[in-house]
Amino acid sequence: MCSSDLDLFERYAEAWGRRDPDAIVALHTEGTRFHAHVGQEPAIGKAAVRQAFAELFDQFPDLAFEQVSLITGGDFWVVEWKMTGTLAGTETRFDVDLIDLITVADGLVKSKDSYLDAVSMQAQLGLAVAR
């Protein structure tokens, strides 16, 4: 990872750590895309991506990430995280694995695809449907 890519990654991770949707989206391209692969449609464009991130922080106000691993290429990162948080208005916590695939263009985040253990998260939050 070259120093400018590493700087972008560090600023991006720091903005997520502060749970600041404006700072996060400032590091995205205009036509950016965010897709949380948990059965919902991707958010496309800065406004929609910012809204998706703000809703995530509203739903889990103490959302936190611990980096487990990082793999980089010329125009992408694959980051493994341990993601934790508490459902807003409750004391119900979750602790799940998350993989982010992030593409980079012109020194900014072009896309963010997030893959998490949604079944485990739903079970921990008491949202799983009994069969």
C-alpha positions as CSV (number, residue, x, y, z in Angstrom):
1,M,0.0,0.0,0.0
2,C,1.5,3.3,-1.0
3,S,1.6,6.1,1.5
4,S,-1.3,8.0,0.0
5,D,-3.5,4.9,0.1
6,L,-2.5,4.2,3.6
7,D,-3.3,7.8,4.6
8,L,-6.8,7.4,3.0
9,F,-7.3,4.1,4.8
10,E,-6.3,5.6,8.1
11,R,-8.5,8.7,7.7
12,Y,-11.4,6.5,6.6
13,A,-11.0,4.2,9.6
14,E,-10.7,7.1,11.9
15,A,-13.9,8.8,10.6
16,W,-15.7,5.5,11.1
17,G,-14.3,5.3,14.6
18,R,-15.8,8.7,15.3
19,R,-19.1,7.6,13.8
20,D,-19.1,10.8,11.6
21,P,-21.1,10.3,8.4
22,D,-20.1,13.7,7.0
23,A,-16.3,12.9,7.5
24,I,-16.8,9.4,6.0
25,V,-18.7,10.6,2.9
26,A,-16.1,13.4,2.3
27,L,-13.7,10.6,1.5
28,H,-16.0,9.1,-1.1
29,T,-16.3,9.8,-4.9
30,E,-19.5,11.6,-6.1
31,G,-20.9,8.4,-7.7
32,T,-20.0,6.2,-4.8
33,R,-21.9,3.1,-3.8
34,F,-22.4,1.4,-0.4
35,H,-23.9,-2.1,-0.3
36,A,-24.4,-3.9,3.0
37,H,-25.0,-7.4,1.8
38,V,-27.8,-8.2,4.3
39,G,-30.8,-8.2,1.9
40,Q,-31.1,-4.5,1.2
41,E,-30.4,-2.6,-2.0
42,P,-27.2,-0.6,-2.4
43,A,-27.1,3.1,-1.7
44,I,-25.7,5.1,-4.7
45,G,-24.4,8.6,-4.6
46,K,-23.0,10.6,-1.7
47,A,-26.3,11.7,-0.3
48,A,-27.8,8.2,-0.2
49,V,-24.5,6.7,1.2
50,R,-24.4,9.4,3.9
51,Q,-28.0,8.7,4.8
52,A,-27.3,4.9,5.0
53,F,-24.3,5.6,7.3
54,A,-26.3,8.0,9.5
55,E,-29.1,5.5,9.9
56,L,-26.6,2.8,10.9
57,F,-25.2,5.1,13.6
58,D,-28.7,6.0,14.8
59,Q,-29.6,2.3,15.0
60,F,-26.3,1.4,16.8
61,P,-25.0,4.6,18.5
62,D,-21.9,2.9,20.0
63,L,-21.0,1.0,16.8
64,A,-17.3,0.1,16.9
65,F,-14.8,-1.8,14.8
66,E,-11.6,-3.6,15.7
67,Q,-9.4,-4.3,12.7
68,V,-8.4,-8.0,12.4
69,S,-6.6,-8.0,9.0
70,L,-6.0,-5.8,6.0
71,I,-5.2,-6.8,2.4
72,T,-4.5,-4.2,-0.2
73,G,-4.0,-3.9,-3.9
74,G,-3.5,-1.0,-6.3
75,D,-7.2,0.1,-6.1
76,F,-8.8,-1.9,-3.3
77,W,-8.7,-2.9,0.4
78,V,-10.2,-6.0,2.0
79,V,-10.5,-5.4,5.7
80,E,-11.6,-7.9,8.3
81,W,-13.2,-6.4,11.4
82,K,-14.8,-7.4,14.6
83,M,-17.9,-5.2,14.7
84,T,-19.7,-4.6,18.0
85,G,-22.6,-2.4,19.1
86,T,-25.8,-1.9,21.0
87,L,-29.2,-1.6,19.5
88,A,-30.5,1.9,20.2
89,G,-32.9,2.2,23.1
90,T,-31.9,-1.2,24.5
91,E,-29.0,-2.9,26.3
92,T,-28.9,-5.6,23.6
93,R,-25.4,-6.0,22.2
94,F,-23.9,-7.8,19.3
95,D,-20.4,-8.9,18.3
96,V,-20.0,-10.2,14.7
97,D,-17.4,-10.6,12.0
98,L,-17.4,-8.1,9.1
99,I,-15.5,-8.1,5.8
100,D,-15.3,-4.8,3.8
101,L,-14.3,-4.8,0.2
102,I,-13.5,-1.2,-0.7
103,T,-12.5,0.1,-4.1
104,V,-10.6,3.3,-4.5
105,A,-10.4,5.7,-7.5
106,D,-8.6,9.1,-7.7
107,G,-7.6,8.9,-4.0
108,L,-11.2,8.4,-2.8
109,V,-13.5,5.5,-1.9
110,K,-15.4,4.5,-5.0
111,S,-17.4,1.6,-3.4
112,K,-17.8,-0.2,-0.1
113,D,-19.3,-3.7,0.0
114,S,-19.8,-5.0,3.6
115,Y,-20.4,-8.7,4.3
116,L,-21.3,-9.6,7.9
117,D,-22.7,-12.5,9.8
118,A,-26.2,-11.2,9.7
119,V,-27.7,-14.4,11.1
120,S,-25.6,-14.2,14.2
121,M,-26.2,-10.5,14.5
122,Q,-30.0,-11.0,14.3
123,A,-29.9,-13.9,16.8
124,Q,-27.8,-11.8,19.3
125,L,-30.2,-8.9,18.9
126,G,-33.3,-11.1,19.4
127,L,-34.5,-10.4,15.9
128,A,-34.1,-13.9,14.5
129,V,-37.3,-15.5,13.3
130,A,-38.0,-18.9,15.0
131,R,-38.7,-21.8,12.6
